[in-house]
Amino acid sequence: MALFYIFLFKLTQDQNDLCISCHNANRYKIELQNMMGMFISTLPYRMKLDSSWSFNELVKQVQDKCISILEHSHYPLQNILNDIHANQSNVSFLQTVFDFITRSPDIDQFSFDDVNLKPIELKQSVEIAKFDFMLTFIYNPMSNDDMLSCRIVCSHDLFEDMTVTKIV
């Protein structure tokens, strides 16, 4: 996430007050850990960067911010927006998204009574962007290459193909 903030800092020509959104599994209670259902919440991550920070200082600041935010992850986004007197249609941080997905090694197959399920890879259409800018990292601990996959999806209304190619 620290790298993403650096990237946005450079992309926005040194704007140091940045806010992005991240998706969280939102299973903050033990009772929710094994329950089926959609619990995902959207959390704002606001950072005020100091250009004099070293990379290690930035990583520490981001780490502290993440821990602080996750401690309050049960607070609904709608309440956050109400607190800042905003609505979802005019909040820019909802359009800049960072996502980190870890593929769980124990979900290669799931059985429920007489039904056997297995995951399939869903390919997102690159023609349709849900957000203005979204960076997703995918980690697969079952992979032998110890690498992260990265996917950038941008709005064609805001980014030209050449710009996205330069970013990548």
PyMOL CGO cylinders between C-alpha atoms (Angstrom):
from pymol import cmd
from pymol.cgo import CYLINDER

trace = [
    CYLINDER, 0.00, 0.00, 0.00, 2.95, 2.31, 0.66, 0.3, 1, 1, 1, 1, 1, 1,
    CYLINDER, 2.95, 2.31, 0.66, 4.01, 1.88, -2.96, 0.3, 1, 1, 1, 1, 1, 1,
    CYLINDER, 4.01, 1.88, -2.96, 0.51, 2.75, -4.09, 0.3, 1, 1, 1, 1, 1, 1,
    CYLINDER, 0.51, 2.75, -4.09, 0.63, 5.99, -2.08, 0.3, 1, 1, 1, 1, 1, 1,
    CYLINDER, 0.63, 5.99, -2.08, 4.00, 6.84, -3.65, 0.3, 1, 1, 1, 1, 1, 1,
    CYLINDER, 4.00, 6.84, -3.65, 2.56, 6.11, -7.08, 0.3, 1, 1, 1, 1, 1, 1,
    CYLINDER, 2.56, 6.11, -7.08, -0.47, 8.36, -6.43, 0.3, 1, 1, 1, 1, 1, 1,
    CYLINDER, -0.47, 8.36, -6.43, 1.80, 11.06, -4.98, 0.3, 1, 1, 1, 1, 1, 1,
    CYLINDER, 1.80, 11.06, -4.98, 3.76, 11.09, -8.25, 0.3, 1, 1, 1, 1, 1, 1,
    CYLINDER, 3.76, 11.09, -8.25, 0.66, 10.74, -10.43, 0.3, 1, 1, 1, 1, 1, 1,
    CYLINDER, 0.66, 10.74, -10.43, -1.06, 13.70, -8.74, 0.3, 1, 1, 1, 1, 1, 1,
    CYLINDER, -1.06, 13.70, -8.74, 2.06, 15.86, -8.99, 0.3, 1, 1, 1, 1, 1, 1,
    CYLINDER, 2.06, 15.86, -8.99, 3.08, 15.75, -5.33, 0.3, 1, 1, 1, 1, 1, 1,
    CYLINDER, 3.08, 15.75, -5.33, -0.35, 16.08, -3.73, 0.3, 1, 1, 1, 1, 1, 1,
    CYLINDER, -0.35, 16.08, -3.73, 0.39, 14.94, -0.17, 0.3, 1, 1, 1, 1, 1, 1,
    CYLINDER, 0.39, 14.94, -0.17, -3.13, 14.49, 1.25, 0.3, 1, 1, 1, 1, 1, 1,
    CYLINDER, -3.13, 14.49, 1.25, -4.38, 11.26, -0.33, 0.3, 1, 1, 1, 1, 1, 1,
    CYLINDER, -4.38, 11.26, -0.33, -7.38, 9.11, 0.43, 0.3, 1, 1, 1, 1, 1, 1,
    CYLINDER, -7.38, 9.11, 0.43, -8.12, 5.75, -1.14, 0.3, 1, 1, 1, 1, 1, 1,
    CYLINDER, -8.12, 5.75, -1.14, -10.61, 3.02, -0.41, 0.3, 1, 1, 1, 1, 1, 1,
    CYLINDER, -10.61, 3.02, -0.41, -9.92, -0.61, 0.38, 0.3, 1, 1, 1, 1, 1, 1,
    CYLINDER, -9.92, -0.61, 0.38, -12.21, -3.56, 0.68, 0.3, 1, 1, 1, 1, 1, 1,
    CYLINDER, -12.21, -3.56, 0.68, -12.19, -5.51, 3.92, 0.3, 1, 1, 1, 1, 1, 1,
    CYLINDER, -12.19, -5.51, 3.92, -13.62, -8.97, 4.64, 0.3, 1, 1, 1, 1, 1, 1,
    CYLINDER, -13.62, -8.97, 4.64, -15.27, -7.39, 7.72, 0.3, 1, 1, 1, 1, 1, 1,
    CYLINDER, -15.27, -7.39, 7.72, -15.36, -10.57, 9.77, 0.3, 1, 1, 1, 1, 1, 1,
    CYLINDER, -15.36, -10.57, 9.77, -14.26, -8.82, 12.94, 0.3, 1, 1, 1, 1, 1, 1,
    CYLINDER, -14.26, -8.82, 12.94, -16.01, -11.24, 15.31, 0.3, 1, 1, 1, 1, 1, 1,
    CYLINDER, -16.01, -11.24, 15.31, -15.05, -14.89, 15.82, 0.3, 1, 1, 1, 1, 1, 1,
    CYLINDER, -15.05, -14.89, 15.82, -18.67, -15.88, 15.15, 0.3, 1, 1, 1, 1, 1, 1,
    CYLINDER, -18.67, -15.88, 15.15, -18.40, -14.45, 11.63, 0.3, 1, 1, 1, 1, 1, 1,
    CYLINDER, -18.40, -14.45, 11.63, -15.21, -16.27, 10.61, 0.3, 1, 1, 1, 1, 1, 1,
    CYLINDER, -15.21, -16.27, 10.61, -16.84, -19.45, 9.29, 0.3, 1, 1, 1, 1, 1, 1,
    CYLINDER, -16.84, -19.45, 9.29, -20.23, -18.02, 8.37, 0.3, 1, 1, 1, 1, 1, 1,
    CYLINDER, -20.23, -18.02, 8.37, -21.20, -17.97, 4.72, 0.3, 1, 1, 1, 1, 1, 1,
    CYLINDER, -21.20, -17.97, 4.72, -22.27, -14.64, 3.29, 0.3, 1, 1, 1, 1, 1, 1,
    CYLINDER, -22.27, -14.64, 3.29, -21.06, -11.30, 2.00, 0.3, 1, 1, 1, 1, 1, 1,
    CYLINDER, -21.06, -11.30, 2.00, -19.59, -9.16, 4.76, 0.3, 1, 1, 1, 1, 1, 1,
    CYLINDER, -19.59, -9.16, 4.76, -17.27, -6.93, 2.72, 0.3, 1, 1, 1, 1, 1, 1,
    CYLINDER, -17.27, -6.93, 2.72, -16.98, -3.32, 3.76, 0.3, 1, 1, 1, 1, 1, 1,
    CYLINDER, -16.98, -3.32, 3.76, -15.32, -0.35, 2.09, 0.3, 1, 1, 1, 1, 1, 1,
    CYLINDER, -15.32, -0.35, 2.09, -12.87, 1.57, 4.25, 0.3, 1, 1, 1, 1, 1, 1,
    CYLINDER, -12.87, 1.57, 4.25, -11.26, 4.96, 3.57, 0.3, 1, 1, 1, 1, 1, 1,
    CYLINDER, -11.26, 4.96, 3.57, -7.49, 5.14, 4.07, 0.3, 1, 1, 1, 1, 1, 1,
    CYLINDER, -7.49, 5.14, 4.07, -6.38, 8.76, 4.30, 0.3, 1, 1, 1, 1, 1, 1,
    CYLINDER, -6.38, 8.76, 4.30, -2.68, 9.54, 4.48, 0.3, 1, 1, 1, 1, 1, 1,
    CYLINDER, -2.68, 9.54, 4.48, -0.93, 12.87, 4.71, 0.3, 1, 1, 1, 1, 1, 1,
    CYLINDER, -0.93, 12.87, 4.71, 2.45, 12.20, 3.20, 0.3, 1, 1, 1, 1, 1, 1,
    CYLINDER, 2.45, 12.20, 3.20, 5.62, 14.03, 4.11, 0.3, 1, 1, 1, 1, 1, 1,
    CYLINDER, 5.62, 14.03, 4.11, 8.03, 14.20, 1.19, 0.3, 1, 1, 1, 1, 1, 1,
    CYLINDER, 8.03, 14.20, 1.19, 10.96, 14.13, 3.63, 0.3, 1, 1, 1, 1, 1, 1,
    CYLINDER, 10.96, 14.13, 3.63, 10.03, 10.64, 4.90, 0.3, 1, 1, 1, 1, 1, 1,
    CYLINDER, 10.03, 10.64, 4.90, 12.26, 7.77, 3.94, 0.3, 1, 1, 1, 1, 1, 1,
    CYLINDER, 12.26, 7.77, 3.94, 10.59, 4.75, 2.39, 0.3, 1, 1, 1, 1, 1, 1,
    CYLINDER, 10.59, 4.75, 2.39, 10.87, 2.88, 5.72, 0.3, 1, 1, 1, 1, 1, 1,
    CYLINDER, 10.87, 2.88, 5.72, 9.20, 5.79, 7.53, 0.3, 1, 1, 1, 1, 1, 1,
    CYLINDER, 9.20, 5.79, 7.53, 6.37, 5.77, 5.00, 0.3, 1, 1, 1, 1, 1, 1,
    CYLINDER, 6.37, 5.77, 5.00, 5.92, 2.01, 5.40, 0.3, 1, 1, 1, 1, 1, 1,
    CYLINDER, 5.92, 2.01, 5.40, 5.73, 2.46, 9.19, 0.3, 1, 1, 1, 1, 1, 1,
    CYLINDER, 5.73, 2.46, 9.19, 3.16, 5.27, 8.84, 0.3, 1, 1, 1, 1, 1, 1,
    CYLINDER, 3.16, 5.27, 8.84, 1.04, 3.18, 6.46, 0.3, 1, 1, 1, 1, 1, 1,
    CYLINDER, 1.04, 3.18, 6.46, 1.30, 0.16, 8.75, 0.3, 1, 1, 1, 1, 1, 1,
    CYLINDER, 1.30, 0.16, 8.75, 0.17, 2.20, 11.77, 0.3, 1, 1, 1, 1, 1, 1,
    CYLINDER, 0.17, 2.20, 11.77, -2.69, 3.71, 9.74, 0.3, 1, 1, 1, 1, 1, 1,
    CYLINDER, -2.69, 3.71, 9.74, -3.84, 0.28, 8.55, 0.3, 1, 1, 1, 1, 1, 1,
    CYLINDER, -3.84, 0.28, 8.55, -3.86, -1.15, 12.07, 0.3, 1, 1, 1, 1, 1, 1,
    CYLINDER, -3.86, -1.15, 12.07, -5.80, 1.86, 13.34, 0.3, 1, 1, 1, 1, 1, 1,
    CYLINDER, -5.80, 1.86, 13.34, -8.36, 1.64, 10.54, 0.3, 1, 1, 1, 1, 1, 1,
    CYLINDER, -8.36, 1.64, 10.54, -8.86, -2.11, 10.90, 0.3, 1, 1, 1, 1, 1, 1,
    CYLINDER, -8.86, -2.11, 10.90, -9.58, -1.67, 14.61, 0.3, 1, 1, 1, 1, 1, 1,
    CYLINDER, -9.58, -1.67, 14.61, -12.65, 0.33, 13.53, 0.3, 1, 1, 1, 1, 1, 1,
    CYLINDER, -12.65, 0.33, 13.53, -13.56, -1.69, 10.44, 0.3, 1, 1, 1, 1, 1, 1,
    CYLINDER, -13.56, -1.69, 10.44, -16.99, -2.52, 11.81, 0.3, 1, 1, 1, 1, 1, 1,
    CYLINDER, -16.99, -2.52, 11.81, -18.03, 1.15, 11.50, 0.3, 1, 1, 1, 1, 1, 1,
    CYLINDER, -18.03, 1.15, 11.50, -20.28, 1.33, 8.39, 0.3, 1, 1, 1, 1, 1, 1,
    CYLINDER, -20.28, 1.33, 8.39, -19.23, 3.41, 5.39, 0.3, 1, 1, 1, 1, 1, 1,
    CYLINDER, -19.23, 3.41, 5.39, -22.61, 5.15, 5.41, 0.3, 1, 1, 1, 1, 1, 1,
    CYLINDER, -22.61, 5.15, 5.41, -21.91, 6.40, 8.95, 0.3, 1, 1, 1, 1, 1, 1,
    CYLINDER, -21.91, 6.40, 8.95, -18.46, 7.63, 7.89, 0.3, 1, 1, 1, 1, 1, 1,
    CYLINDER, -18.46, 7.63, 7.89, -20.02, 9.53, 4.99, 0.3, 1, 1, 1, 1, 1, 1,
    CYLINDER, -20.02, 9.53, 4.99, -22.69, 10.98, 7.29, 0.3, 1, 1, 1, 1, 1, 1,
    CYLINDER, -22.69, 10.98, 7.29, -19.96, 12.09, 9.71, 0.3, 1, 1, 1, 1, 1, 1,
    CYLINDER, -19.96, 12.09, 9.71, -18.23, 14.06, 6.96, 0.3, 1, 1, 1, 1, 1, 1,
    CYLINDER, -18.23, 14.06, 6.96, -21.55, 15.28, 5.52, 0.3, 1, 1, 1, 1, 1, 1,
    CYLINDER, -21.55, 15.28, 5.52, -21.05, 13.57, 2.17, 0.3, 1, 1, 1, 1, 1, 1,
    CYLINDER, -21.05, 13.57, 2.17, -22.87, 11.08, 0.01, 0.3, 1, 1, 1, 1, 1, 1,
    CYLINDER, -22.87, 11.08, 0.01, -21.48, 8.28, -2.11, 0.3, 1, 1, 1, 1, 1, 1,
    CYLINDER, -21.48, 8.28, -2.11, -21.93, 10.13, -5.39, 0.3, 1, 1, 1, 1, 1, 1,
    CYLINDER, -21.93, 10.13, -5.39, -19.45, 12.91, -4.60, 0.3, 1, 1, 1, 1, 1, 1,
    CYLINDER, -19.45, 12.91, -4.60, -16.68, 11.22, -2.62, 0.3, 1, 1, 1, 1, 1, 1,
    CYLINDER, -16.68, 11.22, -2.62, -13.55, 10.79, -4.73, 0.3, 1, 1, 1, 1, 1, 1,
    CYLINDER, -13.55, 10.79, -4.73, -11.81, 8.26, -2.47, 0.3, 1, 1, 1, 1, 1, 1,
    CYLINDER, -11.81, 8.26, -2.47, -14.48, 5.73, -3.40, 0.3, 1, 1, 1, 1, 1, 1,
    CYLINDER, -14.48, 5.73, -3.40, -13.15, 5.87, -6.98, 0.3, 1, 1, 1, 1, 1, 1,
    CYLINDER, -13.15, 5.87, -6.98, -9.50, 5.11, -6.14, 0.3, 1, 1, 1, 1, 1, 1,
    CYLINDER, -9.50, 5.11, -6.14, -9.25, 1.55, -4.87, 0.3, 1, 1, 1, 1, 1, 1,
    CYLINDER, -9.25, 1.55, -4.87, -6.43, -0.63, -3.56, 0.3, 1, 1, 1, 1, 1, 1,
    CYLINDER, -6.43, -0.63, -3.56, -7.19, -4.30, -3.16, 0.3, 1, 1, 1, 1, 1, 1,
    CYLINDER, -7.19, -4.30, -3.16, -5.02, -7.17, -1.91, 0.3, 1, 1, 1, 1, 1, 1,
    CYLINDER, -5.02, -7.17, -1.91, -6.42, -10.64, -2.38, 0.3, 1, 1, 1, 1, 1, 1,
    CYLINDER, -6.42, -10.64, -2.38, -4.90, -13.77, -0.88, 0.3, 1, 1, 1, 1, 1, 1,
    CYLINDER, -4.90, -13.77, -0.88, -6.12, -16.96, -2.42, 0.3, 1, 1, 1, 1, 1, 1,
    CYLINDER, -6.12, -16.96, -2.42, -6.80, -19.36, 0.40, 0.3, 1, 1, 1, 1, 1, 1,
    CYLINDER, -6.80, -19.36, 0.40, -5.15, -22.76, -0.07, 0.3, 1, 1, 1, 1, 1, 1,
    CYLINDER, -5.15, -22.76, -0.07, -7.97, -24.54, 1.76, 0.3, 1, 1, 1, 1, 1, 1,
    CYLINDER, -7.97, -24.54, 1.76, -10.73, -23.62, -0.68, 0.3, 1, 1, 1, 1, 1, 1,
    CYLINDER, -10.73, -23.62, -0.68, -9.78, -25.77, -3.66, 0.3, 1, 1, 1, 1, 1, 1,
    CYLINDER, -9.78, -25.77, -3.66, -12.90, -27.77, -2.96, 0.3, 1, 1, 1, 1, 1, 1,
    CYLINDER, -12.90, -27.77, -2.96, -15.84, -27.17, -0.67, 0.3, 1, 1, 1, 1, 1, 1,
    CYLINDER, -15.84, -27.17, -0.67, -18.53, -29.69, 0.19, 0.3, 1, 1, 1, 1, 1, 1,
    CYLINDER, -18.53, -29.69, 0.19, -21.89, -28.83, 1.61, 0.3, 1, 1, 1, 1, 1, 1,
    CYLINDER, -21.89, -28.83, 1.61, -24.16, -31.81, 2.20, 0.3, 1, 1, 1, 1, 1, 1,
    CYLINDER, -24.16, -31.81, 2.20, -24.28, -33.60, -1.16, 0.3, 1, 1, 1, 1, 1, 1,
    CYLINDER, -24.28, -33.60, -1.16, -23.03, -30.63, -3.16, 0.3, 1, 1, 1, 1, 1, 1,
    CYLINDER, -23.03, -30.63, -3.16, -19.36, -30.29, -4.14, 0.3, 1, 1, 1, 1, 1, 1,
    CYLINDER, -19.36, -30.29, -4.14, -18.13, -26.85, -5.12, 0.3, 1, 1, 1, 1, 1, 1,
    CYLINDER, -18.13, -26.85, -5.12, -14.81, -25.66, -6.47, 0.3, 1, 1, 1, 1, 1, 1,
    CYLINDER, -14.81, -25.66, -6.47, -13.60, -22.15, -7.27, 0.3, 1, 1, 1, 1, 1, 1,
    CYLINDER, -13.60, -22.15, -7.27, -13.39, -20.85, -10.80, 0.3, 1, 1, 1, 1, 1, 1,
    CYLINDER, -13.39, -20.85, -10.80, -11.40, -17.89, -12.01, 0.3, 1, 1, 1, 1, 1, 1,
    CYLINDER, -11.40, -17.89, -12.01, -13.63, -14.97, -12.95, 0.3, 1, 1, 1, 1, 1, 1,
    CYLINDER, -13.63, -14.97, -12.95, -12.13, -12.80, -15.63, 0.3, 1, 1, 1, 1, 1, 1,
    CYLINDER, -12.13, -12.80, -15.63, -13.12, -9.17, -15.29, 0.3, 1, 1, 1, 1, 1, 1,
    CYLINDER, -13.12, -9.17, -15.29, -13.83, -7.39, -18.52, 0.3, 1, 1, 1, 1, 1, 1,
    CYLINDER, -13.83, -7.39, -18.52, -11.20, -4.75, -19.21, 0.3, 1, 1, 1, 1, 1, 1,
    CYLINDER, -11.20, -4.75, -19.21, -13.81, -2.79, -21.11, 0.3, 1, 1, 1, 1, 1, 1,
    CYLINDER, -13.81, -2.79, -21.11, -15.80, -1.92, -17.98, 0.3, 1, 1, 1, 1, 1, 1,
    CYLINDER, -15.80, -1.92, -17.98, -14.17, -0.15, -15.03, 0.3, 1, 1, 1, 1, 1, 1,
    CYLINDER, -14.17, -0.15, -15.03, -16.14, -0.14, -11.79, 0.3, 1, 1, 1, 1, 1, 1,
    CYLINDER, -16.14, -0.14, -11.79, -13.91, 2.62, -10.39, 0.3, 1, 1, 1, 1, 1, 1,
    CYLINDER, -13.91, 2.62, -10.39, -11.81, 5.46, -11.81, 0.3, 1, 1, 1, 1, 1, 1,
    CYLINDER, -11.81, 5.46, -11.81, -8.62, 3.65, -10.80, 0.3, 1, 1, 1, 1, 1, 1,
    CYLINDER, -8.62, 3.65, -10.80, -8.17, 0.27, -9.14, 0.3, 1, 1, 1, 1, 1, 1,
    CYLINDER, -8.17, 0.27, -9.14, -4.95, -1.54, -8.30, 0.3, 1, 1, 1, 1, 1, 1,
    CYLINDER, -4.95, -1.54, -8.30, -5.31, -5.17, -7.24, 0.3, 1, 1, 1, 1, 1, 1,
    CYLINDER, -5.31, -5.17, -7.24, -2.57, -7.46, -5.96, 0.3, 1, 1, 1, 1, 1, 1,
    CYLINDER, -2.57, -7.46, -5.96, -3.28, -11.18, -5.88, 0.3, 1, 1, 1, 1, 1, 1,
    CYLINDER, -3.28, -11.18, -5.88, -1.16, -13.54, -3.80, 0.3, 1, 1, 1, 1, 1, 1,
    CYLINDER, -1.16, -13.54, -3.80, -1.43, -17.27, -4.29, 0.3, 1, 1, 1, 1, 1, 1,
    CYLINDER, -1.43, -17.27, -4.29, 0.47, -19.14, -1.53, 0.3, 1, 1, 1, 1, 1, 1,
    CYLINDER, 0.47, -19.14, -1.53, -0.01, -22.39, -3.49, 0.3, 1, 1, 1, 1, 1, 1,
    CYLINDER, -0.01, -22.39, -3.49, 2.02, -21.02, -6.40, 0.3, 1, 1, 1, 1, 1, 1,
    CYLINDER, 2.02, -21.02, -6.40, 5.63, -22.14, -6.68, 0.3, 1, 1, 1, 1, 1, 1,
    CYLINDER, 5.63, -22.14, -6.68, 6.94, -18.85, -8.02, 0.3, 1, 1, 1, 1, 1, 1,
    CYLINDER, 6.94, -18.85, -8.02, 6.49, -16.69, -4.85, 0.3, 1, 1, 1, 1, 1, 1,
    CYLINDER, 6.49, -16.69, -4.85, 5.21, -13.82, -6.96, 0.3, 1, 1, 1, 1, 1, 1,
    CYLINDER, 5.21, -13.82, -6.96, 2.38, -11.36, -6.68, 0.3, 1, 1, 1, 1, 1, 1,
    CYLINDER, 2.38, -11.36, -6.68, 0.07, -10.78, -9.60, 0.3, 1, 1, 1, 1, 1, 1,
    CYLINDER, 0.07, -10.78, -9.60, -0.97, -7.22, -10.25, 0.3, 1, 1, 1, 1, 1, 1,
    CYLINDER, -0.97, -7.22, -10.25, -3.94, -5.86, -12.15, 0.3, 1, 1, 1, 1, 1, 1,
    CYLINDER, -3.94, -5.86, -12.15, -4.71, -2.23, -12.94, 0.3, 1, 1, 1, 1, 1, 1,
    CYLINDER, -4.71, -2.23, -12.94, -8.18, -1.29, -14.14, 0.3, 1, 1, 1, 1, 1, 1,
    CYLINDER, -8.18, -1.29, -14.14, -8.81, 2.32, -15.14, 0.3, 1, 1, 1, 1, 1, 1,
    CYLINDER, -8.81, 2.32, -15.14, -11.71, 4.28, -16.51, 0.3, 1, 1, 1, 1, 1, 1,
    CYLINDER, -11.71, 4.28, -16.51, -11.32, 4.92, -20.24, 0.3, 1, 1, 1, 1, 1, 1,
    CYLINDER, -11.32, 4.92, -20.24, -13.06, 8.25, -19.66, 0.3, 1, 1, 1, 1, 1, 1,
    CYLINDER, -13.06, 8.25, -19.66, -10.12, 9.44, -17.52, 0.3, 1, 1, 1, 1, 1, 1,
    CYLINDER, -10.12, 9.44, -17.52, -7.08, 7.53, -18.78, 0.3, 1, 1, 1, 1, 1, 1,
    CYLINDER, -7.08, 7.53, -18.78, -5.86, 7.09, -22.33, 0.3, 1, 1, 1, 1, 1, 1,
    CYLINDER, -5.86, 7.09, -22.33, -4.42, 3.71, -23.33, 0.3, 1, 1, 1, 1, 1, 1,
    CYLINDER, -4.42, 3.71, -23.33, -0.94, 5.23, -23.71, 0.3, 1, 1, 1, 1, 1, 1,
    CYLINDER, -0.94, 5.23, -23.71, -1.07, 6.62, -20.16, 0.3, 1, 1, 1, 1, 1, 1,
    CYLINDER, -1.07, 6.62, -20.16, -2.01, 3.23, -18.72, 0.3, 1, 1, 1, 1, 1, 1,
    CYLINDER, -2.01, 3.23, -18.72, 0.74, 1.56, -20.74, 0.3, 1, 1, 1, 1, 1, 1,
    CYLINDER, 0.74, 1.56, -20.74, 3.27, 4.03, -19.27, 0.3, 1, 1, 1, 1, 1, 1,
    CYLINDER, 3.27, 4.03, -19.27, 1.95, 3.34, -15.76, 0.3, 1, 1, 1, 1, 1, 1,
    CYLINDER, 1.95, 3.34, -15.76, 2.38, -0.40, -16.20, 0.3, 1, 1, 1, 1, 1, 1,
]
cmd.load_cgo(trace, "trace")
